[in-house]
Amino acid sequence: MVELSWSGQRVPAIADELRWNPRTVRRWLHRFNRLSLDGLEDLGGQGRKRRITETEGSRVIGLVKQPPPGRLTVQADGELAAADESGPPEWTLDALAAEAGRMGIEIGRSQVRRILTRIIELYTCPPEGATVVCADELGPVIPRTFPPTPGWSPDGHRIKSEVDYGRGPEKTWVYGALRVRDGHEVTMTASSRNSAFYQQFFQRVEAANPAGDIYVVTDNLSSHNSLSTRTWLEDHPRIRHVFIPVGACWLNLQEGWWRIFRKAALAGQSFAGPPEIDQATRLATAQLNTRSRPWVWGRPAPSTRVLRRRYVYSV
């Protein structure tokens, strides 16, 4: 990039040749002009330091899945008991903050609320004009291969071979992205789970949502946050990652869609190879999209009971 700039090329020409965003080229050139070669190195310590780490936030999230102090739980012997009779019957923000403090995590109730509602607010109150999708990978999906019959033995009985369930080179990963507002799904099969296929998959997601920002709720895998992926996202500013904490996969609605997908595409099936897995994925996705419905966070209110007959008694 620096050599092209020294040769007299302008920023738009450099961006076209390197397939970068012009803003990225301009920012790096400014850093090089200001700091020379030192400006091309990663600058550490940018912005305000995080008050709690990702691991500590995950531990706070994990408290929500545990019974709070004072809630009756079933013990191994079948008896009901409470961990702390003096505690509150349900988790509250103050109780979570106090329990986190006993675990050595200095956190206030406002931070607890921010951690818990960062993902949920995207489901309940998404930004105006934005699209919220939940992304995840399923797999590896392994074809069930049946070795060819070796024929007959010299003494005349047929030789039986066991079914081979080994994870060979034909394993397949299924990428999926659920659009929360209408339940529409975008899927893609790949031979590996890496940054290249992840970027290729999000090209399909971006094509399926041509307008507005795209908030992607997903886990923080290495392929999701690699240098290659971050560089690719600079050229696609509409896509914004929202990583869920470690151990909180229940915040990703895509996990629930995988259960429906397994029943529609994989249950009871025996595939000869990756092409058949890809065909089953495409057919199941098309069938499920025809009857897709919005995914609503939380348990919906029960419907009002309709009385088929009404009896009036007179005294």
Buried (B, 14 or more C-beta within 10 A) or exposed (E): BEEBBEEEBEBEBBBEEEEBBBEBBBEBBEBBEEEEEEBEEEEEEEEEEEEBEEEBBBBBBEBBEEEBBBBEEEEEEEEEEBEEEEBBEEBEBEBBBBBBEEEEBEBBBEBBEEBBEBBEBBBEEBEEEBBBBBBBBBBBBBBEBEEEEEEEEEEEEEEEEEEEEEEEEBBBBBBBBBBBEEBBBBBBBBEEBBBBBBBEBBEBBBEBBEEEBBBBBBBEBEBBBBEEBEBBBEBBEBBEBBBBBBEBEEBBBBBEBBEEBBEBBBEEEEBEEBEBBBEBBBEBBEEBBEEBEEBEBEEEEEEEEEEEEEEEEEE
